[in-house]
Amino acid sequence: MSNTIWLALGLVLVFEGLGPLLAPRGWREMVSQLSQQDDNTLRRIGGCLVVAGSVIAYMMYTSM
């Protein structure tokens, strides 16, 4: 179980790092636009990401 969590964390870091690595200017613009959003919009975005990640994790867990 511990190895799976570390693998998942490593993959998250890889995907998070791809944006600034491949398109730093676009990534900076996206972060700038996100920082100008109100709290409710950011909460909705975060909630959608949590739900999507949970669904993907559940689907991968049940297919094993």
PDBQT receptor file of N, H, CA, C and O in Angstrom, charges set to zero:
ATOM      1  N   MET A   1       0.816  -1.198   0.000  1.00  0.00    +0.000 N 
ATOM      2  CA  MET A   1       0.000   0.000   0.000  1.00  0.00    +0.000 C 
ATOM      3  C   MET A   1       0.859   1.261   0.000  1.00  0.00    +0.000 C 
ATOM      4  O   MET A   1       0.567   2.215  -0.720  1.00  0.00    +0.000 OA
ATOM      5  N   SER A   2       1.903   1.263   0.798  1.00  0.00    +0.000 N 
ATOM      6  H   SER A   2       2.140   0.487   1.383  1.00  0.00    +0.000 HD
ATOM      7  CA  SER A   2       2.769   2.429   0.890  1.00  0.00    +0.000 C 
ATOM      8  C   SER A   2       3.429   2.732  -0.454  1.00  0.00    +0.000 C 
ATOM      9  O   SER A   2       3.544   3.893  -0.848  1.00  0.00    +0.000 OA
ATOM     10  N   ASN A   3       3.860   1.685  -1.154  1.00  0.00    +0.000 N 
ATOM     11  H   ASN A   3       3.767   0.742  -0.834  1.00  0.00    +0.000 HD
ATOM     12  CA  ASN A   3       4.494   1.896  -2.460  1.00  0.00    +0.000 C 
ATOM     13  C   ASN A   3       3.524   2.524  -3.452  1.00  0.00    +0.000 C 
ATOM     14  O   ASN A   3       3.927   3.344  -4.277  1.00  0.00    +0.000 OA
ATOM     15  N   THR A   4       2.255   2.148  -3.381  1.00  0.00    +0.000 N 
ATOM     16  H   THR A   4       1.928   1.482  -2.711  1.00  0.00    +0.000 HD
ATOM     17  CA  THR A   4       1.253   2.696  -4.280  1.00  0.00    +0.000 C 
ATOM     18  C   THR A   4       1.057   4.185  -4.036  1.00  0.00    +0.000 C 
ATOM     19  O   THR A   4       0.928   4.963  -4.982  1.00  0.00    +0.000 OA
ATOM     20  N   ILE A   5       1.036   4.577  -2.780  1.00  0.00    +0.000 N 
ATOM     21  H   ILE A   5       1.141   3.946  -2.012  1.00  0.00    +0.000 HD
ATOM     22  CA  ILE A   5       0.876   5.995  -2.452  1.00  0.00    +0.000 C 
ATOM     23  C   ILE A   5       2.064   6.801  -2.955  1.00  0.00    +0.000 C 
ATOM     24  O   ILE A   5       1.890   7.888  -3.505  1.00  0.00    +0.000 OA
ATOM     25  N   TRP A   6       3.278   6.270  -2.768  1.00  0.00    +0.000 N 
ATOM     26  H   TRP A   6       3.419   5.387  -2.321  1.00  0.00    +0.000 HD
ATOM     27  CA  TRP A   6       4.462   6.974  -3.253  1.00  0.00    +0.000 C 
ATOM     28  C   TRP A   6       4.474   7.056  -4.777  1.00  0.00    +0.000 C 
ATOM     29  O   TRP A   6       4.882   8.070  -5.343  1.00  0.00    +0.000 OA
ATOM     30  N   LEU A   7       4.030   6.000  -5.434  1.00  0.00    +0.000 N 
ATOM     31  H   LEU A   7       3.698   5.176  -4.975  1.00  0.00    +0.000 HD
ATOM     32  CA  LEU A   7       3.937   6.015  -6.892  1.00  0.00    +0.000 C 
ATOM     33  C   LEU A   7       2.939   7.077  -7.345  1.00  0.00    +0.000 C 
ATOM     34  O   LEU A   7       3.215   7.831  -8.278  1.00  0.00    +0.000 OA
ATOM     35  N   ALA A   8       1.789   7.137  -6.691  1.00  0.00    +0.000 N 
ATOM     36  H   ALA A   8       1.565   6.524  -5.934  1.00  0.00    +0.000 HD
ATOM     37  CA  ALA A   8       0.779   8.136  -7.038  1.00  0.00    +0.000 C 
ATOM     38  C   ALA A   8       1.309   9.548  -6.821  1.00  0.00    +0.000 C 
ATOM     39  O   ALA A   8       1.101  10.425  -7.660  1.00  0.00    +0.000 OA
ATOM     40  N   LEU A   9       1.985   9.771  -5.713  1.00  0.00    +0.000 N 
ATOM     41  H   LEU A   9       2.153   9.058  -5.031  1.00  0.00    +0.000 HD
ATOM     42  CA  LEU A   9       2.552  11.085  -5.432  1.00  0.00    +0.000 C 
ATOM     43  C   LEU A   9       3.598  11.457  -6.481  1.00  0.00    +0.000 C 
ATOM     44  O   LEU A   9       3.643  12.597  -6.943  1.00  0.00    +0.000 OA
ATOM     45  N   GLY A  10       4.428  10.504  -6.849  1.00  0.00    +0.000 N 
ATOM     46  H   GLY A  10       4.392   9.578  -6.474  1.00  0.00    +0.000 HD
ATOM     47  CA  GLY A  10       5.435  10.754  -7.881  1.00  0.00    +0.000 C 
ATOM     48  C   GLY A  10       4.803  11.119  -9.214  1.00  0.00    +0.000 C 
ATOM     49  O   GLY A  10       5.276  12.027  -9.896  1.00  0.00    +0.000 OA
ATOM     50  N   LEU A  11       3.747  10.426  -9.589  1.00  0.00    +0.000 N 
ATOM     51  H   LEU A  11       3.362   9.688  -9.035  1.00  0.00    +0.000 HD
ATOM     52  CA  LEU A  11       3.059  10.736 -10.852  1.00  0.00    +0.000 C 
ATOM     53  C   LEU A  11       2.401  12.111 -10.811  1.00  0.00    +0.000 C 
ATOM     54  O   LEU A  11       2.408  12.831 -11.810  1.00  0.00    +0.000 OA
ATOM     55  N   VAL A  12       1.838  12.479  -9.677  1.00  0.00    +0.000 N 
ATOM     56  H   VAL A  12       1.832  11.894  -8.866  1.00  0.00    +0.000 HD
ATOM     57  CA  VAL A  12       1.248  13.812  -9.535  1.00  0.00    +0.000 C 
ATOM     58  C   VAL A  12       2.323  14.875  -9.737  1.00  0.00    +0.000 C 
ATOM     59  O   VAL A  12       2.100  15.859 -10.442  1.00  0.00    +0.000 OA
ATOM     60  N   LEU A  13       3.480  14.682  -9.123  1.00  0.00    +0.000 N 
ATOM     61  H   LEU A  13       3.661  13.883  -8.550  1.00  0.00    +0.000 HD
ATOM     62  CA  LEU A  13       4.566  15.656  -9.274  1.00  0.00    +0.000 C 
ATOM     63  C   LEU A  13       5.050  15.748 -10.712  1.00  0.00    +0.000 C 
ATOM     64  O   LEU A  13       5.360  16.838 -11.193  1.00  0.00    +0.000 OA
ATOM     65  N   VAL A  14       5.116  14.613 -11.402  1.00  0.00    +0.000 N 
ATOM     66  H   VAL A  14       4.864  13.728 -11.011  1.00  0.00    +0.000 HD
ATOM     67  CA  VAL A  14       5.527  14.624 -12.810  1.00  0.00    +0.000 C 
ATOM     68  C   VAL A  14       4.538  15.437 -13.631  1.00  0.00    +0.000 C 
ATOM     69  O   VAL A  14       4.936  16.315 -14.396  1.00  0.00    +0.000 OA
ATOM     70  N   PHE A  15       3.239  15.146 -13.475  1.00  0.00    +0.000 N 
ATOM     71  H   PHE A  15       2.915  14.433 -12.854  1.00  0.00    +0.000 HD
ATOM     72  CA  PHE A  15       2.234  15.862 -14.263  1.00  0.00    +0.000 C 
ATOM     73  C   PHE A  15       2.166  17.337 -13.899  1.00  0.00    +0.000 C 
ATOM     74  O   PHE A  15       1.971  18.181 -14.774  1.00  0.00    +0.000 OA
ATOM     75  N   GLU A  16       2.323  17.659 -12.621  1.00  0.00    +0.000 N 
ATOM     76  H   GLU A  16       2.482  16.973 -11.910  1.00  0.00    +0.000 HD
ATOM     77  CA  GLU A  16       2.315  19.061 -12.209  1.00  0.00    +0.000 C 
ATOM     78  C   GLU A  16       3.524  19.812 -12.776  1.00  0.00    +0.000 C 
ATOM     79  O   GLU A  16       3.432  21.004 -13.071  1.00  0.00    +0.000 OA
ATOM     80  N   GLY A  17       4.632  19.131 -12.924  1.00  0.00    +0.000 N 
ATOM     81  H   GLY A  17       4.706  18.163 -12.684  1.00  0.00    +0.000 HD
ATOM     82  CA  GLY A  17       5.840  19.779 -13.425  1.00  0.00    +0.000 C 
ATOM     83  C   GLY A  17       5.878  19.942 -14.935  1.00  0.00    +0.000 C 
ATOM     84  O   GLY A  17       6.678  20.723 -15.450  1.00  0.00    +0.000 OA
ATOM     85  N   LEU A  18       5.027  19.218 -15.653  1.00  0.00    +0.000 N 
ATOM     86  H   LEU A  18       4.378  18.584 -15.234  1.00  0.00    +0.000 HD
ATOM     87  CA  LEU A  18       5.045  19.305 -17.112  1.00  0.00    +0.000 C 
ATOM     88  C   LEU A  18       4.659  20.692 -17.624  1.00  0.00    +0.000 C 
ATOM     89  O   LEU A  18       5.232  21.167 -18.604  1.00  0.00    +0.000 OA
ATOM     90  N   GLY A  19       3.706  21.339 -16.981  1.00  0.00    +0.000 N 
ATOM     91  H   GLY A  19       3.240  20.952 -16.184  1.00  0.00    +0.000 HD
ATOM     92  CA  GLY A  19       3.270  22.671 -17.422  1.00  0.00    +0.000 C 
ATOM     93  C   GLY A  19       4.393  23.684 -17.425  1.00  0.00    +0.000 C 
ATOM     94  O   GLY A  19       4.703  24.249 -18.475  1.00  0.00    +0.000 OA
ATOM     95  N   PRO A  20       5.021  23.937 -16.268  1.00  0.00    +0.000 N 
ATOM     96  CA  PRO A  20       6.113  24.918 -16.265  1.00  0.00    +0.000 C 
ATOM     97  C   PRO A  20       7.337  24.473 -17.064  1.00  0.00    +0.000 C 
ATOM     98  O   PRO A  20       8.102  25.316 -17.531  1.00  0.00    +0.000 OA
ATOM     99  N   LEU A  21       7.534  23.161 -17.228  1.00  0.00    +0.000 N 
ATOM    100  H   LEU A  21       6.912  22.476 -16.848  1.00  0.00    +0.000 HD
ATOM    101  CA  LEU A  21       8.678  22.678 -17.987  1.00  0.00    +0.000 C 
ATOM    102  C   LEU A  21       8.502  22.930 -19.485  1.00  0.00    +0.000 C 
ATOM    103  O   LEU A  21       9.420  23.404 -20.155  1.00  0.00    +0.000 OA
ATOM    104  N   LEU A  22       7.314  22.609 -20.003  1.00  0.00    +0.000 N 
ATOM    105  H   LEU A  22       6.568  22.225 -19.459  1.00  0.00    +0.000 HD
ATOM    106  CA  LEU A  22       7.095  22.668 -21.446  1.00  0.00    +0.000 C 
ATOM    107  C   LEU A  22       6.582  24.020 -21.938  1.00  0.00    +0.000 C 
ATOM    108  O   LEU A  22       6.894  24.424 -23.058  1.00  0.00    +0.000 OA
ATOM    109  N   ALA A  23       5.806  24.722 -21.125  1.00  0.00    +0.000 N 
ATOM    110  H   ALA A  23       5.552  24.394 -20.214  1.00  0.00    +0.000 HD
ATOM    111  CA  ALA A  23       5.227  26.002 -21.557  1.00  0.00    +0.000 C 
ATOM    112  C   ALA A  23       5.218  26.986 -20.386  1.00  0.00    +0.000 C 
ATOM    113  O   ALA A  23       4.155  27.286 -19.843  1.00  0.00    +0.000 OA
ATOM    114  N   PRO A  24       6.383  27.487 -19.996  1.00  0.00    +0.000 N 
ATOM    115  CA  PRO A  24       6.432  28.343 -18.806  1.00  0.00    +0.000 C 
ATOM    116  C   PRO A  24       5.611  29.625 -18.942  1.00  0.00    +0.000 C 
ATOM    117  O   PRO A  24       4.990  30.067 -17.975  1.00  0.00    +0.000 OA
ATOM    118  N   ARG A  25       5.602  30.223 -20.129  1.00  0.00    +0.000 N 
ATOM    119  H   ARG A  25       6.106  29.864 -20.915  1.00  0.00    +0.000 HD
ATOM    120  CA  ARG A  25       4.859  31.470 -20.312  1.00  0.00    +0.000 C 
ATOM    121  C   ARG A  25       3.350  31.231 -20.177  1.00  0.00    +0.000 C 
ATOM    122  O   ARG A  25       2.655  31.983 -19.492  1.00  0.00    +0.000 OA
ATOM    123  N   GLY A  26       2.854  30.186 -20.829  1.00  0.00    +0.000 N 
ATOM    124  H   GLY A  26       3.418  29.575 -21.385  1.00  0.00    +0.000 HD
ATOM    125  CA  GLY A  26       1.437  29.856 -20.738  1.00  0.00    +0.000 C 
ATOM    126  C   GLY A  26       1.039  29.439 -19.338  1.00  0.00    +0.000 C 
ATOM    127  O   GLY A  26      -0.046  29.781 -18.867  1.00  0.00    +0.000 OA
ATOM    128  N   TRP A  27       1.916  28.700 -18.667  1.00  0.00    +0.000 N 
ATOM    129  H   TRP A  27       2.798  28.422 -19.049  1.00  0.00    +0.000 HD
ATOM    130  CA  TRP A  27       1.645  28.270 -17.304  1.00  0.00    +0.000 C 
ATOM    131  C   TRP A  27       1.550  29.477 -16.373  1.00  0.00    +0.000 C 
ATOM    132  O   TRP A  27       0.665  29.541 -15.519  1.00  0.00    +0.000 OA
ATOM    133  N   ARG A  28       2.469  30.437 -16.542  1.00  0.00    +0.000 N 
ATOM    134  H   ARG A  28       3.188  30.385 -17.235  1.00  0.00    +0.000 HD
ATOM    135  CA  ARG A  28       2.471  31.654 -15.715  1.00  0.00    +0.000 C 
ATOM    136  C   ARG A  28       1.187  32.450 -15.943  1.00  0.00    +0.000 C 
ATOM    137  O   ARG A  28       0.605  32.975 -14.994  1.00  0.00    +0.000 OA
ATOM    138  N   GLU A  29       0.745  32.539 -17.200  1.00  0.00    +0.000 N 
ATOM    139  H   GLU A  29       1.219  32.112 -17.970  1.00  0.00    +0.000 HD
ATOM    140  CA  GLU A  29      -0.493  33.260 -17.522  1.00  0.00    +0.000 C 
ATOM    141  C   GLU A  29      -1.697  32.570 -16.883  1.00  0.00    +0.000 C 
ATOM    142  O   GLU A  29      -2.584  33.236 -16.349  1.00  0.00    +0.000 OA
ATOM    143  N   MET A  30      -1.729  31.244 -16.934  1.00  0.00    +0.000 N 
ATOM    144  H   MET A  30      -1.009  30.703 -17.368  1.00  0.00    +0.000 HD
ATOM    145  CA  MET A  30      -2.831  30.498 -16.329  1.00  0.00    +0.000 C 
ATOM    146  C   MET A  30      -2.876  30.729 -14.814  1.00  0.00    +0.000 C 
ATOM    147  O   MET A  30      -3.950  30.942 -14.251  1.00  0.00    +0.000 OA
ATOM    148  N   VAL A  31      -1.723  30.689 -14.161  1.00  0.00    +0.000 N 
ATOM    149  H   VAL A  31      -0.850  30.516 -14.618  1.00  0.00    +0.000 HD
ATOM    150  CA  VAL A  31      -1.667  30.909 -12.713  1.00  0.00    +0.000 C 
ATOM    151  C   VAL A  31      -2.098  32.333 -12.382  1.00  0.00    +0.000 C 
ATOM    152  O   VAL A  31      -2.773  32.566 -11.380  1.00  0.00    +0.000 OA
ATOM    153  N   SER A  32      -1.706  33.281 -13.224  1.00  0.00    +0.000 N 
ATOM    154  H   SER A  32      -1.157  33.092 -14.038  1.00  0.00    +0.000 HD
ATOM    155  CA  SER A  32      -2.111  34.671 -13.017  1.00  0.00    +0.000 C 
ATOM    156  C   SER A  32      -3.621  34.823 -13.120  1.00  0.00    +0.000 C 
ATOM    157  O   SER A  32      -4.234  35.521 -12.312  1.00  0.00    +0.000 OA
ATOM    158  N   GLN A  33      -4.222  34.174 -14.109  1.00  0.00    +0.000 N 
ATOM    159  H   GLN A  33      -3.724  33.606 -14.765  1.00  0.00    +0.000 HD
ATOM    160  CA  GLN A  33      -5.671  34.249 -14.268  1.00  0.00    +0.000 C 
ATOM    161  C   GLN A  33      -6.389  33.558 -13.110  1.00  0.00    +0.000 C 
ATOM    162  O   GLN A  33      -7.416  34.045 -12.637  1.00  0.00    +0.000 OA
ATOM    163  N   LEU A  34      -5.857  32.432 -12.657  1.00  0.00    +0.000 N 
ATOM    164  H   LEU A  34      -5.023  32.036 -13.041  1.00  0.00    +0.000 HD
ATOM    165  CA  LEU A  34      -6.464  31.738 -11.515  1.00  0.00    +0.000 C 
ATOM    166  C   LEU A  34      -6.405  32.580 -10.249  1.00  0.00    +0.000 C 
ATOM    167  O   LEU A  34      -7.338  32.561  -9.448  1.00  0.00    +0.000 OA
ATOM    168  N   SER A  35      -5.319  33.316 -10.064  1.00  0.00    +0.000 N 
ATOM    169  H   SER A  35      -4.560  33.332 -10.716  1.00  0.00    +0.000 HD
ATOM    170  CA  SER A  35      -5.177  34.115  -8.845  1.00  0.00    +0.000 C 
ATOM    171  C   SER A  35      -6.160  35.276  -8.801  1.00  0.00    +0.000 C 
ATOM    172  O   SER A  35      -6.396  35.847  -7.736  1.00  0.00    +0.000 OA
ATOM    173  N   GLN A  36      -6.733  35.628  -9.942  1.00  0.00    +0.000 N 
ATOM    174  H   GLN A  36      -6.541  35.163 -10.807  1.00  0.00    +0.000 HD
ATOM    175  CA  GLN A  36      -7.700  36.720  -9.992  1.00  0.00    +0.000 C 
ATOM    176  C   GLN A  36      -9.139  36.245  -9.801  1.00  0.00    +0.000 C 
ATOM    177  O   GLN A  36     -10.054  37.067  -9.741  1.00  0.00    +0.000 OA
ATOM    178  N   GLN A  37      -9.352  34.941  -9.705  1.00  0.00    +0.000 N 
ATOM    179  H   GLN A  37      -8.609  34.273  -9.753  1.00  0.00    +0.000 HD
ATOM    180  CA  GLN A  37     -10.703  34.394  -9.529  1.00  0.00    +0.000 C 
ATOM    181  C   GLN A  37     -11.145  34.554  -8.078  1.00  0.00    +0.000 C 
ATOM    182  O   GLN A  37     -10.324  34.597  -7.162  1.00  0.00    +0.000 OA
ATOM    183  N   ASP A  38     -12.462  34.642  -7.889  1.00  0.00    +0.000 N 
ATOM    184  H   ASP A  38     -13.129  34.607  -8.632  1.00  0.00    +0.000 HD
ATOM    185  CA  ASP A  38     -12.967  34.741  -6.522  1.00  0.00    +0.000 C 
ATOM    186  C   ASP A  38     -12.910  33.368  -5.849  1.00  0.00    +0.000 C 
ATOM    187  O   ASP A  38     -12.709  32.345  -6.504  1.00  0.00    +0.000 OA
ATOM    188  N   ASP A  39     -13.092  33.370  -4.531  1.00  0.00    +0.000 N 
ATOM    189  H   ASP A  39     -13.255  34.201  -3.998  1.00  0.00    +0.000 HD
ATOM    190  CA  ASP A  39     -12.945  32.147  -3.742  1.00  0.00    +0.000 C 
ATOM    191  C   ASP A  39     -13.918  31.051  -4.162  1.00  0.00    +0.000 C 
ATOM    192  O   ASP A  39     -13.536  29.882  -4.227  1.00  0.00    +0.000 OA
ATOM    193  N   ASN A  40     -15.156  31.403  -4.446  1.00  0.00    +0.000 N 
ATOM    194  H   ASN A  40     -15.467  32.352  -4.394  1.00  0.00    +0.000 HD
ATOM    195  CA  ASN A  40     -16.139  30.381  -4.816  1.00  0.00    +0.000 C 
ATOM    196  C   ASN A  40     -15.762  29.675  -6.110  1.00  0.00    +0.000 C 
ATOM    197  O   ASN A  40     -15.939  28.462  -6.224  1.00  0.00    +0.000 OA
ATOM    198  N   THR A  41     -15.249  30.407  -7.079  1.00  0.00    +0.000 N 
ATOM    199  H   THR A  41     -15.105  31.392  -6.986  1.00  0.00    +0.000 HD
ATOM    200  CA  THR A  41     -14.825  29.797  -8.337  1.00  0.00    +0.000 C 
ATOM    201  C   THR A  41     -13.671  28.836  -8.102  1.00  0.00    +0.000 C 
ATOM    202  O   THR A  41     -13.655  27.736  -8.655  1.00  0.00    +0.000 OA
ATOM    203  N   LEU A  42     -12.708  29.243  -7.286  1.00  0.00    +0.000 N 
ATOM    204  H   LEU A  42     -12.721  30.137  -6.837  1.00  0.00    +0.000 HD
ATOM    205  CA  LEU A  42     -11.578  28.369  -6.982  1.00  0.00    +0.000 C 
ATOM    206  C   LEU A  42     -12.031  27.125  -6.227  1.00  0.00    +0.000 C 
ATOM    207  O   LEU A  42     -11.496  26.038  -6.443  1.00  0.00    +0.000 OA
ATOM    208  N   ARG A  43     -13.016  27.278  -5.342  1.00  0.00    +0.000 N 
ATOM    209  H   ARG A  43     -13.451  28.161  -5.167  1.00  0.00    +0.000 HD
ATOM    210  CA  ARG A  43     -13.537  26.111  -4.619  1.00  0.00    +0.000 C 
ATOM    211  C   ARG A  43     -14.212  25.145  -5.588  1.00  0.00    +0.000 C 
ATOM    212  O   ARG A  43     -14.057  23.931  -5.461  1.00  0.00    +0.000 OA
ATOM    213  N   ARG A  44     -14.952  25.668  -6.545  1.00  0.00    +0.000 N 
ATOM    214  H   ARG A  44     -15.078  26.655  -6.649  1.00  0.00    +0.000 HD
ATOM    215  CA  ARG A  44     -15.607  24.806  -7.537  1.00  0.00    +0.000 C 
ATOM    216  C   ARG A  44     -14.565  24.064  -8.369  1.00  0.00    +0.000 C 
ATOM    217  O   ARG A  44     -14.705  22.866  -8.616  1.00  0.00    +0.000 OA
ATOM    218  N   ILE A  45     -13.533  24.762  -8.796  1.00  0.00    +0.000 N 
ATOM    219  H   ILE A  45     -13.419  25.735  -8.595  1.00  0.00    +0.000 HD
ATOM    220  CA  ILE A  45     -12.463  24.125  -9.575  1.00  0.00    +0.000 C 
ATOM    221  C   ILE A  45     -11.803  23.035  -8.735  1.00  0.00    +0.000 C 
ATOM    222  O   ILE A  45     -11.599  21.917  -9.209  1.00  0.00    +0.000 OA
ATOM    223  N   GLY A  46     -11.473  23.362  -7.492  1.00  0.00    +0.000 N 
ATOM    224  H   GLY A  46     -11.639  24.270  -7.108  1.00  0.00    +0.000 HD
ATOM    225  CA  GLY A  46     -10.856  22.376  -6.607  1.00  0.00    +0.000 C 
ATOM    226  C   GLY A  46     -11.763  21.184  -6.355  1.00  0.00    +0.000 C 
ATOM    227  O   GLY A  46     -11.299  20.044  -6.333  1.00  0.00    +0.000 OA
ATOM    228  N   GLY A  47     -13.040  21.435  -6.167  1.00  0.00    +0.000 N 
ATOM    229  H   GLY A  47     -13.417  22.362  -6.185  1.00  0.00    +0.000 HD
ATOM    230  CA  GLY A  47     -13.994  20.356  -5.957  1.00  0.00    +0.000 C 
ATOM    231  C   GLY A  47     -14.095  19.437  -7.166  1.00  0.00    +0.000 C 
ATOM    232  O   GLY A  47     -14.147  18.215  -7.027  1.00  0.00    +0.000 OA
ATOM    233  N   CYS A  48     -14.123  20.030  -8.346  1.00  0.00    +0.000 N 
ATOM    234  H   CYS A  48     -14.081  21.023  -8.460  1.00  0.00    +0.000 HD
ATOM    235  CA  CYS A  48     -14.164  19.225  -9.578  1.00  0.00    +0.000 C 
ATOM    236  C   CYS A  48     -12.918  18.362  -9.712  1.00  0.00    +0.000 C 
ATOM    237  O   CYS A  48     -13.005  17.202 -10.114  1.00  0.00    +0.000 OA
ATOM    238  N   LEU A  49     -11.758  18.922  -9.378  1.00  0.00    +0.000 N 
ATOM    239  H   LEU A  49     -11.687  19.864  -9.051  1.00  0.00    +0.000 HD
ATOM    240  CA  LEU A  49     -10.518  18.157  -9.455  1.00  0.00    +0.000 C 
ATOM    241  C   LEU A  49     -10.512  17.007  -8.450  1.00  0.00    +0.000 C 
ATOM    242  O   LEU A  49     -10.050  15.909  -8.762  1.00  0.00    +0.000 OA
ATOM    243  N   VAL A  50     -11.021  17.255  -7.254  1.00  0.00    +0.000 N 
ATOM    244  H   VAL A  50     -11.397  18.147  -7.001  1.00  0.00    +0.000 HD
ATOM    245  CA  VAL A  50     -11.082  16.203  -6.241  1.00  0.00    +0.000 C 
ATOM    246  C   VAL A  50     -12.014  15.088  -6.689  1.00  0.00    +0.000 C 
ATOM    247  O   VAL A  50     -11.680  13.911  -6.558  1.00  0.00    +0.000 OA
ATOM    248  N   VAL A  51     -13.179  15.445  -7.215  1.00  0.00    +0.000 N 
ATOM    249  H   VAL A  51     -13.451  16.402  -7.321  1.00  0.00    +0.000 HD
ATOM    250  CA  VAL A  51     -14.134  14.433  -7.677  1.00  0.00    +0.000 C 
ATOM    251  C   VAL A  51     -13.547  13.638  -8.832  1.00  0.00    +0.000 C 
ATOM    252  O   VAL A  51     -13.629  12.410  -8.847  1.00  0.00    +0.000 OA
ATOM    253  N   ALA A  52     -12.948  14.336  -9.810  1.00  0.00    +0.000 N 
ATOM    254  H   ALA A  52     -12.881  15.334  -9.798  1.00  0.00    +0.000 HD
ATOM    255  CA  ALA A  52     -12.361  13.641 -10.960  1.00  0.00    +0.000 C 
ATOM    256  C   ALA A  52     -11.238  12.704 -10.514  1.00  0.00    +0.000 C 
ATOM    257  O   ALA A  52     -11.158  11.568 -10.982  1.00  0.00    +0.000 OA
ATOM    258  N   GLY A  53     -10.386  13.164  -9.626  1.00  0.00    +0.000 N 
ATOM    259  H   GLY A  53     -10.451  14.087  -9.246  1.00  0.00    +0.000 HD
ATOM    260  CA  GLY A  53      -9.310  12.316  -9.121  1.00  0.00    +0.000 C 
ATOM    261  C   GLY A  53      -9.820  11.129  -8.345  1.00  0.00    +0.000 C 
ATOM    262  O   GLY A  53      -9.267  10.033  -8.449  1.00  0.00    +0.000 OA
ATOM    263  N   SER A  54     -10.873  11.330  -7.562  1.00  0.00    +0.000 N 
ATOM    264  H   SER A  54     -11.321  12.220  -7.478  1.00  0.00    +0.000 HD
ATOM    265  CA  SER A  54     -11.457  10.224  -6.801  1.00  0.00    +0.000 C 
ATOM    266  C   SER A  54     -12.071   9.181  -7.718  1.00  0.00    +0.000 C 
ATOM    267  O   SER A  54     -11.921   7.982  -7.484  1.00  0.00    +0.000 OA
ATOM    268  N   VAL A  55     -12.759   9.626  -8.758  1.00  0.00    +0.000 N 
ATOM    269  H   VAL A  55     -12.881  10.601  -8.948  1.00  0.00    +0.000 HD
ATOM    270  CA  VAL A  55     -13.368   8.694  -9.705  1.00  0.00    +0.000 C 
ATOM    271  C   VAL A  55     -12.294   7.890 -10.427  1.00  0.00    +0.000 C 
ATOM    272  O   VAL A  55     -12.422   6.674 -10.572  1.00  0.00    +0.000 OA
ATOM    273  N   ILE A  56     -11.240   8.556 -10.880  1.00  0.00    +0.000 N 
ATOM    274  H   ILE A  56     -11.136   9.544 -10.762  1.00  0.00    +0.000 HD
ATOM    275  CA  ILE A  56     -10.148   7.860 -11.563  1.00  0.00    +0.000 C 
ATOM    276  C   ILE A  56      -9.491   6.855 -10.627  1.00  0.00    +0.000 C 
ATOM    277  O   ILE A  56      -9.239   5.713 -11.014  1.00  0.00    +0.000 OA
ATOM    278  N   ALA A  57      -9.210   7.282  -9.380  1.00  0.00    +0.000 N 
ATOM    279  H   ALA A  57      -9.415   8.209  -9.066  1.00  0.00    +0.000 HD
ATOM    280  CA  ALA A  57      -8.587   6.377  -8.415  1.00  0.00    +0.000 C 
ATOM    281  C   ALA A  57      -9.478   5.176  -8.141  1.00  0.00    +0.000 C 
ATOM    282  O   ALA A  57      -8.986   4.050  -8.054  1.00  0.00    +0.000 OA
ATOM    283  N   TYR A  58     -10.776   5.397  -8.006  1.00  0.00    +0.000 N 
ATOM    284  H   TYR A  58     -11.175   6.311  -8.077  1.00  0.00    +0.000 HD
ATOM    285  CA  TYR A  58     -11.705   4.295  -7.750  1.00  0.00    +0.000 C 
ATOM    286  C   TYR A  58     -11.750   3.337  -8.937  1.00  0.00    +0.000 C 
ATOM    287  O   TYR A  58     -11.746   2.119  -8.761  1.00  0.00    +0.000 OA
ATOM    288  N   MET A  59     -11.792   3.891 -10.139  1.00  0.00    +0.000 N 
ATOM    289  H   MET A  59     -11.795   4.881 -10.283  1.00  0.00    +0.000 HD
ATOM    290  CA  MET A  59     -11.824   3.047 -11.330  1.00  0.00    +0.000 C 
ATOM    291  C   MET A  59     -10.556   2.210 -11.440  1.00  0.00    +0.000 C 
ATOM    292  O   MET A  59     -10.618   1.031 -11.787  1.00  0.00    +0.000 OA
ATOM    293  N   MET A  60      -9.415   2.809 -11.147  1.00  0.00    +0.000 N 
ATOM    294  H   MET A  60      -9.365   3.767 -10.864  1.00  0.00    +0.000 HD
ATOM    295  CA  MET A  60      -8.151   2.066 -11.221  1.00  0.00    +0.000 C 
ATOM    296  C   MET A  60      -8.079   1.016 -10.124  1.00  0.00    +0.000 C 
ATOM    297  O   MET A  60      -7.558  -0.078 -10.343  1.00  0.00    +0.000 OA
ATOM    298  N   TYR A  61      -8.598   1.341  -8.943  1.00  0.00    +0.000 N 
ATOM    299  H   TYR A  61      -9.021   2.230  -8.765  1.00  0.00    +0.000 HD
ATOM    300  CA  TYR A  61      -8.563   0.389  -7.828  1.00  0.00    +0.000 C 
ATOM    301  C   TYR A  61      -9.443  -0.817  -8.116  1.00  0.00    +0.000 C 
ATOM    302  O   TYR A  61      -9.052  -1.948  -7.830  1.00  0.00    +0.000 OA
ATOM    303  N   THR A  62     -10.631  -0.592  -8.679  1.00  0.00    +0.000 N 
ATOM    304  H   THR A  62     -10.949   0.327  -8.911  1.00  0.00    +0.000 HD
ATOM    305  CA  THR A  62     -11.545  -1.700  -8.935  1.00  0.00    +0.000 C 
ATOM    306  C   THR A  62     -11.100  -2.549 -10.122  1.00  0.00    +0.000 C 
ATOM    307  O   THR A  62     -11.503  -3.707 -10.226  1.00  0.00    +0.000 OA
ATOM    308  N   SER A  63     -10.280  -2.004 -11.018  1.00  0.00    +0.000 N 
ATOM    309  H   SER A  63      -9.952  -1.063 -10.933  1.00  0.00    +0.000 HD
ATOM    310  CA  SER A  63      -9.831  -2.788 -12.170  1.00  0.00    +0.000 C 
ATOM    311  C   SER A  63      -8.626  -3.664 -11.836  1.00  0.00    +0.000 C 
ATOM    312  O   SER A  63      -8.226  -4.493 -12.653  1.00  0.00    +0.000 OA
ATOM    313  N   MET A  64      -8.046  -3.494 -10.655  1.00  0.00    +0.000 N 
ATOM    314  H   MET A  64      -8.371  -2.821  -9.991  1.00  0.00    +0.000 HD
ATOM    315  CA  MET A  64      -6.866  -4.279 -10.283  1.00  0.00    +0.000 C 
ATOM    316  C   MET A  64      -7.265  -5.645  -9.812  1.00  0.00    +0.000 C 
ATOM    317  O   MET A  64      -6.405  -6.451  -9.456  1.00  0.00    +0.000 OA
TER     318      MET A  64
